[in-house]
Amino acid sequence: MKQESTRVASKGAAVRGERAPAAPPRFFQLIPENPGIDFLRWAPTMIALSWLLIVAGLAAIWYRGGLNYGIDFAGGTSVMVRFAKPESIAEVRAALDRPELRAAVVQEVGGASGSEYQIRVQGSGQESGSTEADAVKAGLRERFGEGTYDVLRVETVGPTVGKDLWRQATLAVLIATVLMGLYIAFRFDLAFGLGAAVALIHDVLFTLAAIALANMEFDLTTVAALLTVVGFSVNDTVIISDRIRENMRKHRAMGLADLLNLSINETLSRTVINSGTAILVTAALYFLGGPVIHSFAFALLIGFIVGTYSSIFIASPIVLWVSQRVGRRR
């Protein structure tokens, strides 16, 4: 009857010379609404591979005696200079190619291109940074001449301060992880909170393992990347958990494992598009951003990939396991 009434209305509109209502537009869909992938079947294999890489990364950290710490944690000196006329960053780096300067990093700052640079040099393990600052000034003086630049600021981070920063950074990541897990548990259920907490710990350890295996520099920008990864991973976990809760109300007779697979499949298109966009941007930062943000972009790139993966293969299996043990289901 509904189809017949629609045809009659269309014919009537054509007789009166009116345009028939247009059909709704069809949008491009990257992934079907429910591809029917059995994610939980592959979860044990993916979890084993994931933790194998984490163990390899932790072994690399132990073998090397720690991460490749930057100035923020290992200690060092930061010198801000302003040139009278613009100089290329390659020339500045060449001036600092001296045996007494360890891991010198040159970053262009300020509004005038090629005029202001921040030079960071890893320390020698002593509290005083005068030796590194003097070596920077000597290198610039030999390369560009006396009076061609002004030293705007000299800052030194000693080993003691670096250790304090390391403790604070560790606490920041741990507190963020715990609070995110508590938020998920409060909003959804204890099983969801435990799944989110385990997934977040997994994401942080996986990213640290990748940084260790790639021997990337670990500094405060890397800590900021880890905190960003924690927030990104929780966002994806919340979306999947919300769909699980909706399907629990709609499909009360469905088993929990099938319901989890259904929810993951239904949100898969959104997950791929959202995470894929973020991964493309961070990949561009990593490959095109230059050495200054190399470690930051690398941590984001790995973290976004594993954060998407963990919401599916880590958090959801934990929810299933805890729910089966506790025997609760809403």
C-alpha positions in Angstrom: 0.0 0.0 0.0 2.8 2.4 0.8 4.6 1.8 -2.5 1.3 2.3 -4.4 0.5 5.5 -2.6 4.1 6.7 -3.5 3.5 5.9 -7.2 0.2 7.7 -7.1 1.7 10.8 -5.6 4.5 10.8 -8.2 2.0 10.4 -11.0 -0.2 13.2 -9.6 2.8 15.5 -9.3 3.8 14.7 -12.9 0.2 15.5 -14.1 0.3 18.9 -12.3 3.7 19.7 -13.8 5.4 19.5 -10.4 8.8 17.9 -9.9 8.7 14.5 -8.1 10.6 14.4 -4.8 14.2 13.3 -5.4 15.5 10.1 -4.0 17.8 10.4 -0.9 21.5 10.7 -1.8 23.7 7.6 -1.5 26.9 8.3 0.3 30.2 6.4 -0.3 30.7 3.8 2.4 34.3 2.6 3.0 33.2 -0.5 5.0 29.8 -2.2 5.1 27.7 -1.6 8.2 28.3 -5.1 9.5 31.2 -6.9 7.7 30.7 -9.9 10.1 34.4 -10.3 11.1 35.0 -12.5 14.1 37.4 -10.3 16.0 37.3 -12.3 19.3 38.5 -15.4 17.4 41.7 -13.6 16.5 42.2 -11.9 19.8 44.4 -14.5 21.5 46.8 -14.5 18.6 47.0 -10.7 18.4 47.4 -10.4 22.2 50.3 -12.9 22.1 52.1 -11.0 19.2 51.5 -7.7 20.9 53.0 -8.7 24.3 55.9 -10.4 22.5 56.9 -7.1 21.0 56.4 -5.4 24.4 58.8 -7.9 26.0 61.3 -7.3 23.2 61.1 -3.6 23.8 61.6 -4.0 27.5 64.5 -6.2 26.9 66.1 -3.6 24.6 65.6 -1.0 27.4 67.4 -3.3 29.9 70.2 -4.2 27.5 70.9 -0.5 26.7 70.6 0.6 30.3 67.5 2.7 29.7 65.8 4.7 27.0 67.6 7.2 24.7 66.9 10.1 27.1 66.9 13.6 25.8 68.1 16.7 27.5 64.9 17.0 29.6 65.8 13.8 31.4 69.5 13.2 30.9 70.4 16.8 31.6 71.9 19.4 29.4 72.0 23.1 28.3 69.7 25.2 26.1 71.1 28.3 24.5 68.9 30.8 22.7 70.7 33.0 20.1 69.8 35.7 17.7 71.8 36.5 14.6 72.3 40.0 13.1 71.5 38.6 9.7 69.6 35.4 8.8 71.7 32.2 8.8 70.7 28.8 7.5 70.1 26.0 10.0 72.6 23.8 8.2 75.3 26.4 8.9 74.4 26.6 12.6 74.5 22.8 12.9 77.9 22.8 11.2 79.2 25.3 13.7 78.2 23.0 16.5 79.9 19.9 15.1 82.5 19.8 17.9 83.7 16.8 19.9 82.8 18.5 23.3 79.2 19.0 22.2 77.0 15.8 22.6 73.8 15.4 20.6 73.3 19.1 19.7 69.8 19.9 18.5 69.1 23.1 16.6 65.6 24.4 16.3 64.5 27.6 14.5 62.3 29.9 16.7 60.9 33.4 16.6 59.1 35.2 13.8 62.1 36.2 11.7 63.2 33.3 9.5 66.8 32.3 10.1 67.5 34.8 12.8 66.7 33.1 16.1 67.6 29.5 17.1 67.3 27.4 20.1 70.3 25.1 20.6 70.1 22.2 23.0 73.1 20.2 24.0 73.1 17.0 26.1 75.0 17.4 29.4 78.2 15.7 30.5 76.6 14.5 33.8 77.6 17.4 35.9 75.2 20.0 37.5 77.0 23.0 35.9 76.2 23.6 32.2 78.8 26.4 31.7 81.1 24.0 29.7 78.4 23.2 27.1 77.3 26.9 26.9 80.9 28.1 26.4 81.5 25.4 23.7 78.3 26.6 21.9 79.5 30.2 21.9 83.0 29.2 20.8 81.6 27.2 17.8 79.3 30.1 16.7 82.2 32.6 17.1 84.6 30.5 15.0 82.0 30.0 12.3 80.3 33.4 12.0 82.7 35.8 13.8 82.5 37.9 16.9 79.5 40.2 17.2 77.4 38.5 14.6 75.0 37.0 17.2 73.5 37.7 20.6 73.0 35.1 23.3 69.4 35.8 24.6 69.1 33.0 27.2 71.0 30.1 28.7 69.2 27.4 30.6 70.7 24.3 32.2 68.9 21.1 33.3 71.1 19.1 35.7 70.9 15.3 36.2 69.0 15.8 39.5 66.3 17.9 37.8 66.2 15.4 35.0 65.4 12.6 37.4 62.7 14.7 39.0 61.2 15.3 35.6 61.3 11.6 34.8 59.4 10.8 38.0 56.8 13.4 37.4 56.3 12.3 33.8 55.9 8.7 34.9 53.3 9.7 37.5 51.5 11.8 34.9 51.1 8.9 32.5 50.1 6.5 35.4 47.5 8.9 36.9 46.0 9.6 33.4 45.7 5.9 32.8 44.1 5.1 36.1 41.7 8.1 35.9 40.6 7.0 32.3 40.0 3.5 33.5 37.9 4.8 36.5 35.9 7.0 34.2 35.0 4.1 31.9 34.1 1.9 34.9 31.9 4.7 36.3 30.2 5.4 33.0 29.7 1.8 31.9 30.6 -1.1 34.1 33.5 -2.6 36.1 34.4 -5.0 33.3 34.6 -2.1 30.8 36.8 -0.1 33.2 39.2 -3.0 33.6 39.3 -3.6 29.9 40.0 0.1 29.2 42.7 0.2 31.9 44.5 -2.9 30.6 44.3 -1.5 27.0 45.8 1.8 28.1 48.6 0.2 29.9 49.2 -2.0 26.9 49.2 1.1 24.6 51.8 2.9 26.7 54.1 -0.1 27.0 53.8 -0.9 23.3 54.7 2.7 22.4 57.6 2.7 24.8 58.8 -0.7 23.3 58.6 0.7 19.8 60.6 3.8 20.9 63.2 1.6 22.5 63.5 -0.7 19.5 63.8 2.3 17.1 66.2 4.0 19.6 64.2 7.2 19.4 65.0 10.1 21.7 62.8 10.2 24.8 62.0 13.7 26.1 59.1 15.7 27.5 57.5 16.0 24.0 57.4 12.2 23.9 55.6 12.2 27.3 53.1 14.6 25.8 52.7 12.2 22.9 52.0 9.3 25.4 49.3 11.3 27.2 47.8 12.1 23.8 47.8 8.4 23.0 46.0 7.6 26.3 43.2 10.1 25.4 42.9 8.9 21.8 42.7 5.3 22.9 40.0 6.0 25.5 38.0 7.9 22.9 37.8 4.9 20.6 37.1 2.5 23.6 34.2 4.7 24.7 32.6 4.6 21.2 32.8 0.8 21.1 31.6 0.4 24.7 28.6 2.7 24.1 27.6 0.6 21.1 28.0 -2.6 23.3 25.7 -1.1 25.9 23.1 -0.2 23.2 23.1 -3.6 21.7 22.8 -5.2 25.2 19.4 -3.5 25.4 18.4 -4.4 21.8 19.6 -8.0 21.7 18.9 -9.4 25.1 18.9 -13.0 23.9 22.3 -12.7 22.1 25.4 -14.2 23.7 28.0 -11.8 25.0 30.7 -12.9 22.6 28.4 -12.5 19.5 27.2 -9.1 20.9 30.8 -7.8 21.3 31.6 -8.9 17.7 28.5 -7.2 16.4 29.3 -4.0 18.2 32.9 -3.9 17.0 31.7 -4.6 13.4 29.1 -1.9 13.5 31.6 0.8 14.7 34.4 -0.5 12.4 33.7 2.0 9.6 33.8 5.0 12.1 37.0 3.6 13.7 38.8 3.2 10.4 37.9 6.6 9.1 38.6 8.4 12.4 41.8 6.6 13.2 43.0 6.5 9.6 42.7 10.3 9.4 44.8 10.8 12.6 47.4 8.2 11.4 47.8 10.0 8.0 48.4 13.3 9.7 51.0 11.9 12.2 52.7 10.0 9.4 53.1 13.3 7.5 54.5 14.8 10.6 57.0 11.9 11.0 58.2 11.8 7.4 58.0 15.5 6.6 58.3 17.3 10.0 62.1 17.2 10.4 64.3 15.9 13.1 63.1 18.3 15.8 59.7 16.6 16.2 60.8 13.1 14.9 60.5 11.3 18.2 57.2 13.1 19.1 55.6 12.2 15.7 56.9 8.6 15.9 55.3 8.1 19.4 52.0 9.5 18.1 52.1 7.4 15.0 52.7 4.2 16.8 50.3 5.1 19.6 47.4 5.9 17.3 47.9 2.6 15.5 48.1 0.5 18.7 45.3 2.6 20.4 42.9 1.7 17.6 44.1 -2.0 17.7 43.8 -2.3 21.5 40.2 -1.1 21.6 39.3 -4.1 19.5 41.7 -6.8 20.5 42.6 -5.9 24.1 39.7 -4.1 25.8 36.8 -6.1 24.3 38.3 -9.6 25.2 39.0 -8.3 28.7 35.3 -7.3 29.0 34.2 -10.7 27.9 36.6 -12.5 30.2 35.6 -10.4 33.3 31.9 -10.7 32.5 32.1 -14.4 32.2 34.0 -14.6 35.5 31.7 -12.3 37.4 28.6 -13.6 35.8 27.0 -10.2 35.3 25.4 -8.7 32.3 23.2 -5.7 31.9 
